[in-house]
Amino acid sequence: MSSHPLPTSTRPPTTPSRSPSPSPPNACNRSTPSVSSRPFPNGLKPASARPYREGEGIRAGKTPDTPRVPQYLPDHEVVRSDLLDYANEIEWFDRHLGLMLAALERSSELANTLVVVTSDNGMPFPRVKGQMYEQDFNLPMAICWPDTMTGSRYSDDLVSFIDLAPTFLEAAGLPRHEQMEGASLVSLLTSTASGLIDPSRDRVYLGRECHDLGRENDVGYPVRCVRTPDYLYVRNFHPERWPAGNPQTGFTNVDDSPTKSLVLDLYYRRRDDTYFDLAFAKRPSQELYAIRTDPECMTNLAADPDFAEVRARLWADLEGTLKRTGDPRIEGRGDIFDSYPFVGPDRHAWARYLDGTFEGTSFPEERP
């Protein structure tokens, strides 16, 4: 990575000029971000969106040298503490899960209950939650159904959330609806094998549209992916847009956190773009990662001629699936996704940024 800013088509300027009018699409012409006065590296310490207390992991007895910091985050004490806080919350969840299972057992319902434990996204850190990389959708999934399945097994089959509805229907003795694309997991659950159980489960398809507000005009960042045992292929349909939200609104598609603040501080104040580029900068239209050797998606192989055949084959497969399922994005009707009204809180919407009522996230740029 270079140590100087790229053009605004890829990355926001670290010392942008002021402008009294809204910026043109995908440009950034506001001043450098403001910070609060609480102590933090270089004086930065914005309010955190974490629903748990900062430093809780260390207070619970965890040590900063315990976590393995992923390559796409800086190996810094702030990040390590943030990871420990997250680990502490996972343990808190595990404790309550145990209480729920114990309650089912006391009521004599556990043996006949199909219990699925999973997550809706990856950890709430830059380049993970809401972003279309392996760490966001390679999620934990633990299932028990004591009267029906044998436990203490694992499956390497590629499965998706769309498989859950057909699973529940089959478990209840009901047929799968004809419009459901997913396939029931019951055959995997009732098997006695581990590892790769059903060789036909060799790929899953993933997509993203409008995931949050704060991008210019509050449009989404459309992405479609296919993941096989060996590769992840990513198609970014609007690479001119900011994938994690606009710089002016503080990259709202990434939860506020000490880690996010550190990455932005490194970029804006210390001119270190390494981790900013990985989490916030604009992305090419095609990405390709060799998952077995690069599970953190650090090396994009899409432009590598040695992988041209792989890229073409995966795009043909993904494109064919999108056409078969009538995806508006591949049929030229993708704008329909941006026409749906947003019904959640709009405190960090683009319109609120323009009218001066925006409730900022970490490191938003100052209005002139």
N, C-alpha and C positions, 0 to 999 in steps of 0.2 A: 504494500500500500504506500502511496505517496504521502508526504507530509504537508502538501499544499492543497487548497480546495480545487475541486474540479468545476467545470462550468455548471450553471444553475440547472441545466437539463438533467444532471445526475445528483447534485448535492447542493444544499443551500450555502450561500456565502457565509464565511465566519465573521465578516465585517460588512454587512449589507448597508446600503444607503437608505436614508429615510425617504418616505413618499407619502403624501397626503391622501392618495387614492388607493383603492384596492389593487392588489397586485394582479397582473395578467395570469392566465392559467399556467400552473406549474412553474412559476417563478417566485422568488423570495426577495423582497426589497424593503424589509423592515429592519429595525435596529437589532443589535445583539440581545440575547435574552436577559431578562431581569432575574434576580435571585433574592431570596430572603436573607435575613441576618443571622440565622441560626448556624452554629459551627458545622462545617462539612469541608471536604477537600476544596480548597480555593474559595471558601466562603459559601458554598452552595448547600442548601438543605430545604427543599420544598416540602410541602405537605405530602404525605404518602397516601396512596389509595389502598394500601394494604388494610384488610379488615382485622389485622392482628398487630400487636405492639412491636415496634422495632427493638431489636436486641433480645427478644424473648428466647431465642435458641441458646445464646450464650448464658443468659440467666438461668436456663434450665440445665446447665451443666455441659452443654456441647462445646467442643473446642474448634477454633477456626481452622486448624490444620486438617480437619476431618473431611470436608467436602472436596470432591474433584471438580474444579471449575472447568466448564466446557470451553472449547477453543474460541467460541464466538463472544465470550465475555472476558473482561480484564481480570487477571488473577490479582485481586486487590482485597484488602481486609473488609471493605464495604460490601463487596460481592459475596465474600465468604460468610459474613454475618447474615446477609440477606438470604442466602441459601440455607443457613442453619435455622432461621426463622421459619422458612417454608417447610423444612423437614420437621420442625416442631409441630407445625399445624397438621401435617400428614399423620404424625403420631397421635395427635388429639382426635383426628377423624377415626383412626384405627381403633382407638379406645371406645368411641361411641358405636362403631360398627360391631365391636365385640358385645357391647351392651344390647344392641338390637338383636343379634343372633341369640344371645342368652335369653332374651324375652320370648323369642319364637320357640326356643327349646322348652322353656317353662310352660308354655301354653300347648305343648305337644304339636306344634305346627311346623317346626323346622324341617322334619324329615320329608314332608310333602310340599315344601316351598322351594321354588326356583329363585335363587338369589343371585343377582348380577351386580357386581361392584366394578365401576369403571369411572372415567372422568370425561368431561365434555371438551377438554382442551389440555394442551401442555401447560407447563408451569408458567406463572405470570411474570415472565422476564422478557427483556428485549430479544427479538428474533425467534421467539417461541410462540406464546399464546397469540392466536389470530393470524399467524404467519404460516405459509404453506411449505414448511420444512419438516423433516422427519421427527424432530423433537416435539412438534406440536400435535401430530396425529398418530405417533407410535405410543399408544396409551395403555395404561394398566387395565387388565380385564380379568377378574377372578369370578368364577361361577361355581356355585354348589347347589346340589339337588339330591340330598342324601338318599332318598328312597329309589332314585332312578339312575344315578351316575356313580362311577367309581372315582374317588378323589385321589389326591396326591399325584396328579398327572399334569402335563403341560402340552400345549399345542403350538406348533409353529405355523399353522395355517393362517393365511391372510384373511381376516374377517373385518366387517364394517358394522357401524351402528344400524345400517339399513337391514342387517340380518336379524336384529332383535325382535322386531314386530312379527315376522314369520315364525321365529322361535317360540314366542309366547303363544301364538295361535296354535301351532302344532302341539305344544305342551298342554293346551286346553282342549285338544281334540278337534280344532277348527281348521278349515282350509285356508291357505294363503290367498289373499286378494290378488286378482289378476294384474292389477296395476303395480304391485310391489316388485321392485327389482331385487330385493335381498333374498337370501336363501337361508332357511332355518339352520340353526346350529345343533339341533337335537341329535343328529347322527354323530357329530363330534363329541357331544356330551355323553352319549351312551356307549361310545367306543371304549375299549380298555387300553388303547394304544396311547403313546406319547410321541412328540415330535411332529413330523408332517403326516397328518392322518388322511386328508383328502387332497390328492395332488391337483385336482381341478381348481382348488382355491389358490390360484397362483397370482392374483392381482386384485387390487381394489382401486376405485376411482374416487377422487375427492374434488371438492369445489368450494369456491368462496365468491361472495358478491359484496353487498353492503354489510360490513361487520361493525361499523361504528361511525359516529359523526366526526366532523372536523377536517375532512378533506374539502378542497375547494368545491363549492356548490353542493357539498355533502353527497357526492357520488361515491360509489363503491370502488373496490379494486378487484376486478374480476379475474379469477384464476381457475384453471382446471388442471388436474394432475392424474397420473396413473402411477401406481407403486407396484412393482413386481418384487420377487425375492432378491433381485440383483440391482435394480435401478429405481430411481425416482425421477420421473419426467414432469416438468412444470411448464405450463403455458400461461404466460401473463398477457392478457388480451389488451391491456392499456398500460404499457410500460412507461408512458409519458407521465403517469400519475405517481404520486408519492404512496408507496405501499403501506406505510405505517401512519398515514395522516400527514397533513401539511405542516411545514416548519412553523408557519405563523401561529398555529393553534397548539403547538407543543407536541406534535406527533401523537395524537389522541388515541390511535389504535394500539398503543402500547401502554399498559397500566403504569401509573405513577409508582415509583419505587426508588429506594436508594440506588439500586443498580442502574436504572434508567438515568437518573440524575448524574451519576458518575460518568456514564458513557457520553452524555451530552456535554458535561463539563470538560471532558477530555477533548472533545471536538471543538467547541466554541472558544474555550479559554486557553487550552494548551496546544491547539492545532495538531492533535493526534486523531487522524481520521480512521484508524484501523477498525475499531469496533463500531463506530458510527456507520461506516459503509456497510458492514454486515447486517446491522439492525434497521437502519432508517433510509439509506440512499436508494435511489431509483434502481430498478432491476431490468435486465434484458428481457426480451419477449420469450426466450426459451432458456430453460435451465435443465441440466441433467447431472445427476449425482450417482456414483457407484456406492450403493448403500452398504455393502458388505465391508468395504475398506474405508468408507468415508461417511459414517452414520451421522455426523454432525453437519454434513452438506457444506463443506468448506471449499471444495474445488468444483467449479462449474465446468463440465465437460462438453457442453452443448456446441461450442465452437471448435472442438478438437476433431480434426479430420479422422482420427483413429476411431471415433465413436459416431461418425456420421450415419452409419447404417443402423446403429442402435437407436439414435435420436429419431431417424425417419420411421423406423418400425414402431416405436412407441407412440409417436404423434399420429400415425395412421390408425393405430388401435384406439387411441383416445378420441380422435376425430370421428371414427366410425361409431363408437359408443355414444358420443354426444348426438350425432345425427339420428341414431336408432332410437334414442330416448326422447328426441324432440327438444333438446336443450335450446332455449331461445338465443343463448349466446353464440352458438355455432350457426344458427339459422339467420343471423343478422338482425335479430330482434332483442338484443341484449339490453338496450336502453330501458326495457320494461322493468328491469330490476330496480333502476334508479327512480322509477315513477311511483313506487309504493311509498305511502306516507310512513314516517318514523313515529312510533307511538310512545317511545320511552322518553326519559328526561333529555332535554335539548340544551342543557347548560353549556356544552362545549360544541354547539353546532356552528357551522360556518357563518350562518346569518347572524348569530349572536356575536361572533367576532367582528363582523362588519358594522353592527350597530352599537358596539361598545359595551354590551352586556355579557360578554363571554366570561365564563368562570374557568380560569386557566388551569392547565395541568402543569407538570414540571417543565420548567424552562420554556414557557411560551415567549414569543417575541413581543417586545413592547409596541404598543400602538404609538404613532407619532403624536 
